[in-house]
Every structure is written in structure tokens, then in C-alpha cells.
């Protein structure tokens, strides 16, 4: 399981960022920041999960990522001074540490190890984006759904009596926006995965009953 930015920091490094940041709580559905707006702070998720997405010119929502505890958000705008490149909303109740962009930039200049960890995190996300582009060209909808479920199982899966429970309030519309397919195609793909015995589904949750089989399909 990959570790998020906050989890890579030493206790003294975490304390230093806590000292210049401020805790905030967001209810489910709250917009934490919006695409195109000016950057005022970076956000570190301390509890809960968020959805990162962008709206197309036609009004469709394209989900870029789902982030959980420890994730760093808004770092690109803080670094280059540009507007927010995506919108972030709370998928559930979220606690976050907001650090003013100027303070974050100063912290990176004064703490080389933290700056290096940020560079490594950005590299990881670039690799992940490249992998998803390859998936889009190489896999059908069922394969892409399988790949996203494997990713969610790795990051958020909780062992249950009959598999790994992904208890994430992500709708089929949002999953469709994540993999670049229609809702109907995602519904069909989930049905096929159920029929093959890879998963069980409930309201806003999935239980992966055959992780190895799902990984094989995602490859």
C-alpha cells in the first residue's frame, strides 16, 4: 500500500507544518476548493476522503482521483502560483490541515527533505496518470473498472468475512467519470464482475471476493 505525503514526514516535520496550519472540518459534499480559483493554501487531509475532479466544457464531470488521510492537495497552485487545476469535494466528513501557500513555500525552501518528499509524491502521481492513460487505450470498460477497484482495495479496503470491503460513497456516475465511460457501461461492467464472482455490490459499497482474479483482469 502506498503511503501518502503526511505519512512520509517525521514527527518533527509534521509538528512544524501543524504550527503554521489551521484545522478545518468539512461536511460531506462540501467544496473544499474549486477549479480555476486563486490558490490561498494547501490542504493535508487528516481524516475522511475527498474526490478530485474537473468539469468539461460540456458540463460532464471527470474524476481525477480519490484521496484519503495524509493526502496533500493544492500543491501545484502553491508552487507555480497558477489557479486551482481541479475541484475537491468531501466524499464524507473530512478533517483537514490548511497551510497558507506562502508558508508552505517557505517551509519547502527551509526543509530540503520535505521538498524532496514532495518531489517524490509528484513523480508518483505522474506515473499514476501515465498508467491510467495506458489503461484507457488498452482496456475495455470492464478492465478499467477492475483496475479502479483494485486501486481502491489497495488504498481503502477493509478485511471482511468474505473479502475486502470498499466502503466508499462513490456513485456509479462518479466511477464512470473516473474511468471515462458512460454510466450504462459501468453498470454493465459491474454486473459482469458480479456474475464472474469477483465482487459483491451494495449501496455505495463493493466487496471484492476474488482479488487475485480481479487483478488478473486488470492486467
Buried (B, 14 or more C-beta within 10 A) or exposed (E): EEEBBBEBBEEEBBEBBBEBBEEBEBEEEBEBBEBEEEBBBBBBBBEBBBBBBBBEEEEEBEBBBBBBBBBBBBBBBBBEEEEBBBBBBBBBEBBBBBBBBEBBBEBBEEBEEBBEBBEEBBEBBEEEEEEBEEBEEEBEBBBBBBBBBBBBBEBBBEEBEEBBBBBBBBEBBBBBBBBBBEBEBBBBBBEBBBEBEBBBBEEEEBBBBBBEBBBEBBE
